Amino acid sequence: MTPPIAPIDELDDILALLRACDLPVADIAPGPAQQFFGLRDGLGLIGVVGLETMGAVGLLRSVAVAPAYRSQGLAAQLVAFGEARARAQGAEQLFLLTTSAADYFIRLGYRPMEKSKAPPAVQATAQFAGLCPASSVLLCKALGRPAADSSK
C-alpha cells in the first residue's frame, strides 16, 4: 500500500533525495513560495514533488523517487498530486523544466514549448532563469480552471 502524500518541510530530507537523483538543489527553500510534498516509508523520504504557484501559472519541480522505489507508479502519483494542488491554488497551466525526463512527462500530458514563450512569472523563477541548463526542455500542461466551490 502506498503511503499518503503529505507536506514535507524537512530541508535535509528533500536535499538528500534530490541529490541522490541528480536534481538541482541550489534554490530549494520550503515555505510559501516553494511547497514540497512527499511519500515516506519507515526509513524516510522515498518520493518528492515541488510546486511553485504564481496566480494562473505554476512550476512543477523536483519530482524525484528514490531508485529502490522506481517503476511502481510513485512519480505519476506525485505529479498528479502536484497538478491537483496547483489547480486548487488557481493555476490553469503548469510548467516544468527537464533535461532527462521529457518523454515521461509527455506521456503524462505535458507538451513541449519554446522557452521564450513561457509566462514572465515562470521565466522569473530561479530554476528557469539559470539553475537549469540551457539544454533543458520546457514543458507545459493545461490544467483548466479550478472546480467551483459547490458549498456556496
N, C-alpha and C positions, 0 to 999 in steps of 0.2 A: 504494500500500500504506500502511495506517495504521501510524504508529509505535506502539511498545508504550506502555502506560500505566505510569508509574513514579512513585515518591515525588518530591515537589517540596519542597525546603527553602528555596529562594531567595526570601526575602520580597519583594524588589523585583520579581521576575518575577510573583509572584502578585498583588501590589498593582496593578501596571501593567495586567494583563489584566482584573482585576475592575473597575478604574476605567474602562477602555475600554468595558466592558459595563454601566456604570452600576449596579454592585452595591456594597453597603456593605462598607467595609474597616476600620472603626474598631476591631474586635475581632480582627483577623487576627493570629494568633500561632502559627505552625507549631511543633509539639512534641508531647508525649504527649497533651495534651488535644485538640488540633486537628491532624488529619492531612490533608495535601493531596497529590493525585495529579494528574498531568497528561500531556499529549501535547506533544511538541516536534517542530518541523521544523528545517531548517537555520538558520532565522532566530531561533528562540526558542520560547517557550511559546505554544501555539495553543489549548489547552483545559485546564481545571482542574475538579476536583471536591474539595470539602472534606467531612470527616466528623468528627463528634464522637460517640463511643460512651460510653454510661453504663449498663453492665450489659445488661439486656434491651431497652433502647431506644437509638436513635441519632438524630442530627440530620444530615441531608444538607444541605450548604450550599455556597454559592459555585460553583454549576455555571455555567460560562461557556465559550464558544467564540468565538475572535476572529472578527469579522464576515466576513473574507475566506474563512473555513473553514466557514461555516454551511451547512446543507442537505446535509451529507454523512454524517449519522448519527453524528457525533462526540459530541454531547451524550448521545445514548442509550447509546453505549458507555461514556462516563464515568459515567452514572447506574448502569448495570448493574455496572460495576466497584465503585462505592461500595456498592451493595447487597450484592454478594458479600463485600466486605471487612467490612462491618458484620455480616453473618451469621457470618462466620468468627470475629469477635470476640465473638460471643454475643448480638448484637442480634436480637430477634424482631420488632420493629417499628421502622420508620424514619419519621421525621417531617421535614417541611420547611416553610418559610415562603416565600411568593412574592407579589409584587404584580402580576406581569405574565405569568407562565407557568403558571397553574393548569391551563388546558386541556391544555397539553403534558404535564404530569405526570399528569393524569387518564388520558390515553391510555397512559401507562406503568404504569397500575395503582394509582395513588395515589387516595385518597378524601378529600373534604373532611371536616373535623372541627371542632367548636366549640373555640375556643382554651381555654375553661375546662375542657375535658375532657382536655387534654394532661397527660401524666405530670409530676409535680413536677420531675423531673430535666431535662426539656425546658423547662419553664417557667422554670427557674433559669438557663438559658443567656443570655448577653448578647444574642444575636440575638433570642430570644423576649421577654426582659424589657424591651427598649427600643430595640434597634438597628433592628428592622424596624418600619415604620409600622403604626398601628392598622388601616389598610386592607388589610394583608397577609392572605393566606389560609393557614390551617394545613391541611396535607395529611398523610396517613398511609398507609403500606403495610405489610401484614403480610408478614414475611419467612419465617416458620416457624422452626423450631429448626435450629441448625447440624447438618450431617451428622455422624453418629457416625464416629469415627476407626476405620477398618477395620483398622488395623495393630495394634490391641490384641487 
